[in-house]
Amino acid sequence: MNGQLVKTLLIAALIALLAGGLVACDNDQGPAEEAGESIDESMDNAGESIEEAGENIQDAAED
């Protein structure tokens, strides 16, 4: 490869990395992302409640 092509490719790669970094730093959450996080939290809480209920049933069966 000639030097000019390599230099152009390196500059293009650097620009792509910088642009990707800027996109990744976006902290504004849209309504869909907030809803998704809410659903995840609800599912975690439900799973913990079911697990706790199962442990209580198991303890009651042992007694």
mmCIF file of the N, C-alpha and C atoms, coordinates in Angstrom:
data_MODEL
# 
_entry.id   MODEL 
# 
loop_
_atom_site.group_PDB 
_atom_site.id 
_atom_site.type_symbol 
_atom_site.label_atom_id 
_atom_site.label_alt_id 
_atom_site.label_comp_id 
_atom_site.label_asym_id 
_atom_site.label_entity_id 
_atom_site.label_seq_id 
_atom_site.pdbx_PDB_ins_code 
_atom_site.Cartn_x 
_atom_site.Cartn_y 
_atom_site.Cartn_z 
_atom_site.occupancy 
_atom_site.B_iso_or_equiv 
_atom_site.pdbx_formal_charge 
_atom_site.auth_seq_id 
_atom_site.auth_comp_id 
_atom_site.auth_asym_id 
_atom_site.auth_atom_id 
_atom_site.pdbx_PDB_model_num 
ATOM 1   N N  . MET A 1 1  ? 0.848   -1.189  0.000  1.00 0.00 ? 1  MET A N  1 
ATOM 2   C CA . MET A 1 1  ? 0.000   0.000   0.000  1.00 0.00 ? 1  MET A CA 1 
ATOM 3   C C  . MET A 1 1  ? 0.884   1.239   0.000  1.00 0.00 ? 1  MET A C  1 
ATOM 4   N N  . ASN A 1 2  ? 0.368   2.261   -0.621 1.00 0.00 ? 2  ASN A N  1 
ATOM 5   C CA . ASN A 1 2  ? 1.166   3.470   -0.603 1.00 0.00 ? 2  ASN A CA 1 
ATOM 6   C C  . ASN A 1 2  ? 0.867   4.261   0.674  1.00 0.00 ? 2  ASN A C  1 
ATOM 7   N N  . GLY A 1 3  ? 1.727   5.155   1.005  1.00 0.00 ? 3  GLY A N  1 
ATOM 8   C CA . GLY A 1 3  ? 1.647   5.909   2.254  1.00 0.00 ? 3  GLY A CA 1 
ATOM 9   C C  . GLY A 1 3  ? 0.399   6.760   2.373  1.00 0.00 ? 3  GLY A C  1 
ATOM 10  N N  . GLN A 1 4  ? -0.057  7.334   1.287  1.00 0.00 ? 4  GLN A N  1 
ATOM 11  C CA . GLN A 1 4  ? -1.244  8.198   1.318  1.00 0.00 ? 4  GLN A CA 1 
ATOM 12  C C  . GLN A 1 4  ? -2.496  7.398   1.679  1.00 0.00 ? 4  GLN A C  1 
ATOM 13  N N  . LEU A 1 5  ? -2.626  6.184   1.129  1.00 0.00 ? 5  LEU A N  1 
ATOM 14  C CA . LEU A 1 5  ? -3.793  5.338   1.405  1.00 0.00 ? 5  LEU A CA 1 
ATOM 15  C C  . LEU A 1 5  ? -3.810  4.913   2.872  1.00 0.00 ? 5  LEU A C  1 
ATOM 16  N N  . VAL A 1 6  ? -2.648  4.548   3.391  1.00 0.00 ? 6  VAL A N  1 
ATOM 17  C CA . VAL A 1 6  ? -2.552  4.148   4.794  1.00 0.00 ? 6  VAL A CA 1 
ATOM 18  C C  . VAL A 1 6  ? -2.926  5.311   5.698  1.00 0.00 ? 6  VAL A C  1 
ATOM 19  N N  . LYS A 1 7  ? -2.419  6.474   5.382  1.00 0.00 ? 7  LYS A N  1 
ATOM 20  C CA . LYS A 1 7  ? -2.708  7.666   6.182  1.00 0.00 ? 7  LYS A CA 1 
ATOM 21  C C  . LYS A 1 7  ? -4.211  7.983   6.159  1.00 0.00 ? 7  LYS A C  1 
ATOM 22  N N  . THR A 1 8  ? -4.829  7.874   4.993  1.00 0.00 ? 8  THR A N  1 
ATOM 23  C CA . THR A 1 8  ? -6.264  8.130   4.853  1.00 0.00 ? 8  THR A CA 1 
ATOM 24  C C  . THR A 1 8  ? -7.080  7.123   5.653  1.00 0.00 ? 8  THR A C  1 
ATOM 25  N N  . LEU A 1 9  ? -6.678  5.842   5.588  1.00 0.00 ? 9  LEU A N  1 
ATOM 26  C CA . LEU A 1 9  ? -7.388  4.811   6.351  1.00 0.00 ? 9  LEU A CA 1 
ATOM 27  C C  . LEU A 1 9  ? -7.239  5.020   7.852  1.00 0.00 ? 9  LEU A C  1 
ATOM 28  N N  . LEU A 1 10 ? -6.080  5.403   8.306  1.00 0.00 ? 10 LEU A N  1 
ATOM 29  C CA . LEU A 1 10 ? -5.866  5.666   9.734  1.00 0.00 ? 10 LEU A CA 1 
ATOM 30  C C  . LEU A 1 10 ? -6.714  6.849   10.216 1.00 0.00 ? 10 LEU A C  1 
ATOM 31  N N  . ILE A 1 11 ? -6.783  7.882   9.424  1.00 0.00 ? 11 ILE A N  1 
ATOM 32  C CA . ILE A 1 11 ? -7.607  9.049   9.782  1.00 0.00 ? 11 ILE A CA 1 
ATOM 33  C C  . ILE A 1 11 ? -9.081  8.658   9.829  1.00 0.00 ? 11 ILE A C  1 
ATOM 34  N N  . ALA A 1 12 ? -9.535  7.863   8.873  1.00 0.00 ? 12 ALA A N  1 
ATOM 35  C CA . ALA A 1 12 ? -10.929 7.413   8.848  1.00 0.00 ? 12 ALA A CA 1 
ATOM 36  C C  . ALA A 1 12 ? -11.239 6.553   10.073 1.00 0.00 ? 12 ALA A C  1 
ATOM 37  N N  . ALA A 1 13 ? -10.302 5.676   10.443 1.00 0.00 ? 13 ALA A N  1 
ATOM 38  C CA . ALA A 1 13 ? -10.500 4.830   11.619 1.00 0.00 ? 13 ALA A CA 1 
ATOM 39  C C  . ALA A 1 13 ? -10.555 5.675   12.890 1.00 0.00 ? 13 ALA A C  1 
ATOM 40  N N  . LEU A 1 14 ? -9.705  6.669   12.987 1.00 0.00 ? 14 LEU A N  1 
ATOM 41  C CA . LEU A 1 14 ? -9.694  7.553   14.157 1.00 0.00 ? 14 LEU A CA 1 
ATOM 42  C C  . LEU A 1 14 ? -11.003 8.323   14.272 1.00 0.00 ? 14 LEU A C  1 
ATOM 43  N N  . ILE A 1 15 ? -11.490 8.835   13.176 1.00 0.00 ? 15 ILE A N  1 
ATOM 44  C CA . ILE A 1 15 ? -12.761 9.560   13.174 1.00 0.00 ? 15 ILE A CA 1 
ATOM 45  C C  . ILE A 1 15 ? -13.901 8.636   13.586 1.00 0.00 ? 15 ILE A C  1 
ATOM 46  N N  . ALA A 1 16 ? -13.894 7.395   13.102 1.00 0.00 ? 16 ALA A N  1 
ATOM 47  C CA . ALA A 1 16 ? -14.939 6.434   13.456 1.00 0.00 ? 16 ALA A CA 1 
ATOM 48  C C  . ALA A 1 16 ? -14.905 6.122   14.951 1.00 0.00 ? 16 ALA A C  1 
ATOM 49  N N  . LEU A 1 17 ? -13.719 5.960   15.508 1.00 0.00 ? 17 LEU A N  1 
ATOM 50  C CA . LEU A 1 17 ? -13.599 5.691   16.948 1.00 0.00 ? 17 LEU A CA 1 
ATOM 51  C C  . LEU A 1 17 ? -14.079 6.873   17.783 1.00 0.00 ? 17 LEU A C  1 
ATOM 52  N N  . LEU A 1 18 ? -13.724 8.060   17.379 1.00 0.00 ? 18 LEU A N  1 
ATOM 53  C CA . LEU A 1 18 ? -14.154 9.252   18.118 1.00 0.00 ? 18 LEU A CA 1 
ATOM 54  C C  . LEU A 1 18 ? -15.665 9.425   18.038 1.00 0.00 ? 18 LEU A C  1 
ATOM 55  N N  . ALA A 1 19 ? -16.241 9.194   16.881 1.00 0.00 ? 19 ALA A N  1 
ATOM 56  C CA . ALA A 1 19 ? -17.692 9.309   16.726 1.00 0.00 ? 19 ALA A CA 1 
ATOM 57  C C  . ALA A 1 19 ? -18.395 8.248   17.566 1.00 0.00 ? 19 ALA A C  1 
ATOM 58  N N  . GLY A 1 20 ? -17.866 7.042   17.583 1.00 0.00 ? 20 GLY A N  1 
ATOM 59  C CA . GLY A 1 20 ? -18.444 5.985   18.417 1.00 0.00 ? 20 GLY A CA 1 
ATOM 60  C C  . GLY A 1 20 ? -18.371 6.325   19.892 1.00 0.00 ? 20 GLY A C  1 
ATOM 61  N N  . GLY A 1 21 ? -17.293 6.938   20.309 1.00 0.00 ? 21 GLY A N  1 
ATOM 62  C CA . GLY A 1 21 ? -17.152 7.351   21.706 1.00 0.00 ? 21 GLY A CA 1 
ATOM 63  C C  . GLY A 1 21 ? -18.164 8.412   22.090 1.00 0.00 ? 21 GLY A C  1 
ATOM 64  N N  . LEU A 1 22 ? -18.429 9.324   21.183 1.00 0.00 ? 22 LEU A N  1 
ATOM 65  C CA . LEU A 1 22 ? -19.413 10.367  21.477 1.00 0.00 ? 22 LEU A CA 1 
ATOM 66  C C  . LEU A 1 22 ? -20.821 9.786   21.591 1.00 0.00 ? 22 LEU A C  1 
ATOM 67  N N  . VAL A 1 23 ? -21.143 8.835   20.763 1.00 0.00 ? 23 VAL A N  1 
ATOM 68  C CA . VAL A 1 23 ? -22.466 8.206   20.811 1.00 0.00 ? 23 VAL A CA 1 
ATOM 69  C C  . VAL A 1 23 ? -22.613 7.414   22.095 1.00 0.00 ? 23 VAL A C  1 
ATOM 70  N N  . ALA A 1 24 ? -21.550 6.746   22.529 1.00 0.00 ? 24 ALA A N  1 
ATOM 71  C CA . ALA A 1 24 ? -21.612 5.923   23.741 1.00 0.00 ? 24 ALA A CA 1 
ATOM 72  C C  . ALA A 1 24 ? -21.758 6.768   25.002 1.00 0.00 ? 24 ALA A C  1 
ATOM 73  N N  . CYS A 1 25 ? -21.396 8.023   24.961 1.00 0.00 ? 25 CYS A N  1 
ATOM 74  C CA . CYS A 1 25 ? -21.460 8.880   26.145 1.00 0.00 ? 25 CYS A CA 1 
ATOM 75  C C  . CYS A 1 25 ? -22.832 9.516   26.343 1.00 0.00 ? 25 CYS A C  1 
ATOM 76  N N  . ASP A 1 26 ? -23.772 9.239   25.485 1.00 0.00 ? 26 ASP A N  1 
ATOM 77  C CA . ASP A 1 26 ? -25.103 9.832   25.590 1.00 0.00 ? 26 ASP A CA 1 
ATOM 78  C C  . ASP A 1 26 ? -25.831 9.258   26.806 1.00 0.00 ? 26 ASP A C  1 
ATOM 79  N N  . ASN A 1 27 ? -26.114 10.109  27.806 1.00 0.00 ? 27 ASN A N  1 
ATOM 80  C CA . ASN A 1 27 ? -26.762 9.661   29.041 1.00 0.00 ? 27 ASN A CA 1 
ATOM 81  C C  . ASN A 1 27 ? -28.259 9.927   29.057 1.00 0.00 ? 27 ASN A C  1 
ATOM 82  N N  . ASP A 1 28 ? -28.780 10.621  28.060 1.00 0.00 ? 28 ASP A N  1 
ATOM 83  C CA . ASP A 1 28 ? -30.208 10.902  28.032 1.00 0.00 ? 28 ASP A CA 1 
ATOM 84  C C  . ASP A 1 28 ? -30.954 9.618   27.688 1.00 0.00 ? 28 ASP A C  1 
ATOM 85  N N  . GLN A 1 29 ? -31.844 9.221   28.604 1.00 0.00 ? 29 GLN A N  1 
ATOM 86  C CA . GLN A 1 29 ? -32.614 8.011   28.367 1.00 0.00 ? 29 GLN A CA 1 
ATOM 87  C C  . GLN A 1 29 ? -33.961 8.378   27.787 1.00 0.00 ? 29 GLN A C  1 
ATOM 88  N N  . GLY A 1 30 ? -34.315 7.679   26.759 1.00 0.00 ? 30 GLY A N  1 
ATOM 89  C CA . GLY A 1 30 ? -35.618 7.892   26.159 1.00 0.00 ? 30 GLY A CA 1 
ATOM 90  C C  . GLY A 1 30 ? -36.677 7.116   26.918 1.00 0.00 ? 30 GLY A C  1 
ATOM 91  N N  . PRO A 1 31 ? -37.924 7.330   26.565 1.00 0.00 ? 31 PRO A N  1 
ATOM 92  C CA . PRO A 1 31 ? -39.013 6.655   27.274 1.00 0.00 ? 31 PRO A CA 1 
ATOM 93  C C  . PRO A 1 31 ? -38.963 5.133   27.140 1.00 0.00 ? 31 PRO A C  1 
ATOM 94  N N  . ALA A 1 32 ? -38.503 4.626   26.024 1.00 0.00 ? 32 ALA A N  1 
ATOM 95  C CA . ALA A 1 32 ? -38.424 3.178   25.839 1.00 0.00 ? 32 ALA A CA 1 
ATOM 96  C C  . ALA A 1 32 ? -37.362 2.576   26.759 1.00 0.00 ? 32 ALA A C  1 
ATOM 97  N N  . GLU A 1 33 ? -36.227 3.260   26.887 1.00 0.00 ? 33 GLU A N  1 
ATOM 98  C CA . GLU A 1 33 ? -35.175 2.756   27.756 1.00 0.00 ? 33 GLU A CA 1 
ATOM 99  C C  . GLU A 1 33 ? -35.609 2.802   29.222 1.00 0.00 ? 33 GLU A C  1 
ATOM 100 N N  . GLU A 1 34 ? -36.293 3.871   29.616 1.00 0.00 ? 34 GLU A N  1 
ATOM 101 C CA . GLU A 1 34 ? -36.800 3.966   30.986 1.00 0.00 ? 34 GLU A CA 1 
ATOM 102 C C  . GLU A 1 34 ? -37.828 2.875   31.254 1.00 0.00 ? 34 GLU A C  1 
ATOM 103 N N  . ALA A 1 35 ? -38.703 2.617   30.291 1.00 0.00 ? 35 ALA A N  1 
ATOM 104 C CA . ALA A 1 35 ? -39.703 1.563   30.454 1.00 0.00 ? 35 ALA A CA 1 
ATOM 105 C C  . ALA A 1 35 ? -39.016 0.200   30.551 1.00 0.00 ? 35 ALA A C  1 
ATOM 106 N N  . GLY A 1 36 ? -38.001 -0.026  29.750 1.00 0.00 ? 36 GLY A N  1 
ATOM 107 C CA . GLY A 1 36 ? -37.263 -1.287  29.799 1.00 0.00 ? 36 GLY A CA 1 
ATOM 108 C C  . GLY A 1 36 ? -36.602 -1.505  31.142 1.00 0.00 ? 36 GLY A C  1 
ATOM 109 N N  . GLU A 1 37 ? -36.003 -0.459  31.691 1.00 0.00 ? 37 GLU A N  1 
ATOM 110 C CA . GLU A 1 37 ? -35.378 -0.572  33.001 1.00 0.00 ? 37 GLU A CA 1 
ATOM 111 C C  . GLU A 1 37 ? -36.421 -0.832  34.086 1.00 0.00 ? 37 GLU A C  1 
ATOM 112 N N  . SER A 1 38 ? -37.570 -0.201  33.967 1.00 0.00 ? 38 SER A N  1 
ATOM 113 C CA . SER A 1 38 ? -38.647 -0.424  34.920 1.00 0.00 ? 38 SER A CA 1 
ATOM 114 C C  . SER A 1 38 ? -39.138 -1.869  34.865 1.00 0.00 ? 38 SER A C  1 
ATOM 115 N N  . ILE A 1 39 ? -39.266 -2.396  33.658 1.00 0.00 ? 39 ILE A N  1 
ATOM 116 C CA . ILE A 1 39 ? -39.688 -3.795  33.500 1.00 0.00 ? 39 ILE A CA 1 
ATOM 117 C C  . ILE A 1 39 ? -38.637 -4.735  34.083 1.00 0.00 ? 39 ILE A C  1 
ATOM 118 N N  . ASP A 1 40 ? -37.371 -4.464  33.820 1.00 0.00 ? 40 ASP A N  1 
ATOM 119 C CA . ASP A 1 40 ? -36.298 -5.292  34.370 1.00 0.00 ? 40 ASP A CA 1 
ATOM 120 C C  . ASP A 1 40 ? -36.342 -5.313  35.895 1.00 0.00 ? 40 ASP A C  1 
ATOM 121 N N  . GLU A 1 41 ? -36.513 -4.135  36.487 1.00 0.00 ? 41 GLU A N  1 
ATOM 122 C CA . GLU A 1 41 ? -36.567 -4.037  37.945 1.00 0.00 ? 41 GLU A CA 1 
ATOM 123 C C  . GLU A 1 41 ? -37.783 -4.785  38.492 1.00 0.00 ? 41 GLU A C  1 
ATOM 124 N N  . SER A 1 42 ? -38.912 -4.654  37.823 1.00 0.00 ? 42 SER A N  1 
ATOM 125 C CA . SER A 1 42 ? -40.122 -5.361  38.256 1.00 0.00 ? 42 SER A CA 1 
ATOM 126 C C  . SER A 1 42 ? -39.934 -6.868  38.184 1.00 0.00 ? 42 SER A C  1 
ATOM 127 N N  . MET A 1 43 ? -39.313 -7.338  37.116 1.00 0.00 ? 43 MET A N  1 
ATOM 128 C CA . MET A 1 43 ? -39.072 -8.772  36.965 1.00 0.00 ? 43 MET A CA 1 
ATOM 129 C C  . MET A 1 43 ? -38.100 -9.284  38.027 1.00 0.00 ? 43 MET A C  1 
ATOM 130 N N  . ASP A 1 44 ? -37.086 -8.497  38.347 1.00 0.00 ? 44 ASP A N  1 
ATOM 131 C CA . ASP A 1 44 ? -36.157 -8.886  39.407 1.00 0.00 ? 44 ASP A CA 1 
ATOM 132 C C  . ASP A 1 44 ? -36.884 -8.994  40.746 1.00 0.00 ? 44 ASP A C  1 
ATOM 133 N N  . ASN A 1 45 ? -37.715 -8.005  41.037 1.00 0.00 ? 45 ASN A N  1 
ATOM 134 C CA . ASN A 1 45 ? -38.471 -8.023  42.289 1.00 0.00 ? 45 ASN A CA 1 
ATOM 135 C C  . ASN A 1 45 ? -39.428 -9.209  42.341 1.00 0.00 ? 45 ASN A C  1 
ATOM 136 N N  . ALA A 1 46 ? -40.089 -9.499  41.235 1.00 0.00 ? 46 ALA A N  1 
ATOM 137 C CA . ALA A 1 46 ? -41.011 -10.635 41.181 1.00 0.00 ? 46 ALA A CA 1 
ATOM 138 C C  . ALA A 1 46 ? -40.251 -11.939 41.392 1.00 0.00 ? 46 ALA A C  1 
ATOM 139 N N  . GLY A 1 47 ? -39.102 -12.072 40.770 1.00 0.00 ? 47 GLY A N  1 
ATOM 140 C CA . GLY A 1 47 ? -38.286 -13.276 40.929 1.00 0.00 ? 47 GLY A CA 1 
ATOM 141 C C  . GLY A 1 47 ? -37.845 -13.470 42.356 1.00 0.00 ? 47 GLY A C  1 
ATOM 142 N N  . GLU A 1 48 ? -37.448 -12.387 43.011 1.00 0.00 ? 48 GLU A N  1 
ATOM 143 C CA . GLU A 1 48 ? -37.037 -12.473 44.410 1.00 0.00 ? 48 GLU A CA 1 
ATOM 144 C C  . GLU A 1 48 ? -38.211 -12.864 45.298 1.00 0.00 ? 48 GLU A C  1 
ATOM 145 N N  . SER A 1 49 ? -39.382 -12.321 45.014 1.00 0.00 ? 49 SER A N  1 
ATOM 146 C CA . SER A 1 49 ? -40.576 -12.652 45.800 1.00 0.00 ? 49 SER A CA 1 
ATOM 147 C C  . SER A 1 49 ? -40.950 -14.120 45.634 1.00 0.00 ? 49 SER A C  1 
ATOM 148 N N  . ILE A 1 50 ? -40.877 -14.624 44.415 1.00 0.00 ? 50 ILE A N  1 
ATOM 149 C CA . ILE A 1 50 ? -41.198 -16.034 44.160 1.00 0.00 ? 50 ILE A CA 1 
ATOM 150 C C  . ILE A 1 50 ? -40.185 -16.935 44.858 1.00 0.00 ? 50 ILE A C  1 
ATOM 151 N N  . GLU A 1 51 ? -38.921 -16.559 44.794 1.00 0.00 ? 51 GLU A N  1 
ATOM 152 C CA . GLU A 1 51 ? -37.888 -17.355 45.459 1.00 0.00 ? 51 GLU A CA 1 
ATOM 153 C C  . GLU A 1 51 ? -38.105 -17.371 46.973 1.00 0.00 ? 51 GLU A C  1 
ATOM 154 N N  . GLU A 1 52 ? -38.430 -16.231 47.529 1.00 0.00 ? 52 GLU A N  1 
ATOM 155 C CA . GLU A 1 52 ? -38.682 -16.139 48.963 1.00 0.00 ? 52 GLU A CA 1 
ATOM 156 C C  . GLU A 1 52 ? -39.912 -16.971 49.348 1.00 0.00 ? 52 GLU A C  1 
ATOM 157 N N  . ALA A 1 53 ? -40.953 -16.925 48.535 1.00 0.00 ? 53 ALA A N  1 
ATOM 158 C CA . ALA A 1 53 ? -42.154 -17.715 48.805 1.00 0.00 ? 53 ALA A CA 1 
ATOM 159 C C  . ALA A 1 53 ? -41.826 -19.202 48.752 1.00 0.00 ? 53 ALA A C  1 
ATOM 160 N N  . GLY A 1 54 ? -41.008 -19.605 47.796 1.00 0.00 ? 54 GLY A N  1 
ATOM 161 C CA . GLY A 1 54 ? -40.591 -21.003 47.700 1.00 0.00 ? 54 GLY A CA 1 
ATOM 162 C C  . GLY A 1 54 ? -39.815 -21.448 48.927 1.00 0.00 ? 54 GLY A C  1 
ATOM 163 N N  . GLU A 1 55 ? -38.929 -20.583 49.420 1.00 0.00 ? 55 GLU A N  1 
ATOM 164 C CA . GLU A 1 55 ? -38.175 -20.905 50.629 1.00 0.00 ? 55 GLU A CA 1 
ATOM 165 C C  . GLU A 1 55 ? -39.103 -21.020 51.833 1.00 0.00 ? 55 GLU A C  1 
ATOM 166 N N  . ASN A 1 56 ? -40.106 -20.137 51.908 1.00 0.00 ? 56 ASN A N  1 
ATOM 167 C CA . ASN A 1 56 ? -41.055 -20.200 53.028 1.00 0.00 ? 56 ASN A CA 1 
ATOM 168 C C  . ASN A 1 56 ? -41.863 -21.499 52.974 1.00 0.00 ? 56 ASN A C  1 
ATOM 169 N N  . ILE A 1 57 ? -42.272 -21.910 51.777 1.00 0.00 ? 57 ILE A N  1 
ATOM 170 C CA . ILE A 1 57 ? -43.020 -23.162 51.629 1.00 0.00 ? 57 ILE A CA 1 
ATOM 171 C C  . ILE A 1 57 ? -42.139 -24.349 52.020 1.00 0.00 ? 57 ILE A C  1 
ATOM 172 N N  . GLN A 1 58 ? -40.882 -24.307 51.597 1.00 0.00 ? 58 GLN A N  1 
ATOM 173 C CA . GLN A 1 58 ? -39.970 -25.385 51.930 1.00 0.00 ? 58 GLN A CA 1 
ATOM 174 C C  . GLN A 1 58 ? -39.744 -25.452 53.442 1.00 0.00 ? 58 GLN A C  1 
ATOM 175 N N  . ASP A 1 59 ? -39.573 -24.291 54.087 1.00 0.00 ? 59 ASP A N  1 
ATOM 176 C CA . ASP A 1 59 ? -39.396 -24.258 55.545 1.00 0.00 ? 59 ASP A CA 1 
ATOM 177 C C  . ASP A 1 59 ? -40.635 -24.806 56.249 1.00 0.00 ? 59 ASP A C  1 
ATOM 178 N N  . ALA A 1 60 ? -41.814 -24.444 55.773 1.00 0.00 ? 60 ALA A N  1 
ATOM 179 C CA . ALA A 1 60 ? -43.050 -24.906 56.381 1.00 0.00 ? 60 ALA A CA 1 
ATOM 180 C C  . ALA A 1 60 ? -43.208 -26.415 56.203 1.00 0.00 ? 60 ALA A C  1 
ATOM 181 N N  . ALA A 1 61 ? -42.767 -26.942 55.075 1.00 0.00 ? 61 ALA A N  1 
ATOM 182 C CA . ALA A 1 61 ? -42.877 -28.379 54.827 1.00 0.00 ? 61 ALA A CA 1 
ATOM 183 C C  . ALA A 1 61 ? -41.918 -29.160 55.714 1.00 0.00 ? 61 ALA A C  1 
ATOM 184 N N  . GLU A 1 62 ? -40.782 -28.570 56.040 1.00 0.00 ? 62 GLU A N  1 
ATOM 185 C CA . GLU A 1 62 ? -39.802 -29.232 56.893 1.00 0.00 ? 62 GLU A CA 1 
ATOM 186 C C  . GLU A 1 62 ? -40.258 -29.271 58.348 1.00 0.00 ? 62 GLU A C  1 
ATOM 187 N N  . ASP A 1 63 ? -41.083 -28.316 58.749 1.00 0.00 ? 63 ASP A N  1 
ATOM 188 C CA . ASP A 1 63 ? -41.530 -28.250 60.149 1.00 0.00 ? 63 ASP A CA 1 
ATOM 189 C C  . ASP A 1 63 ? -42.661 -29.156 60.421 1.00 0.00 ? 63 ASP A C  1 
# 
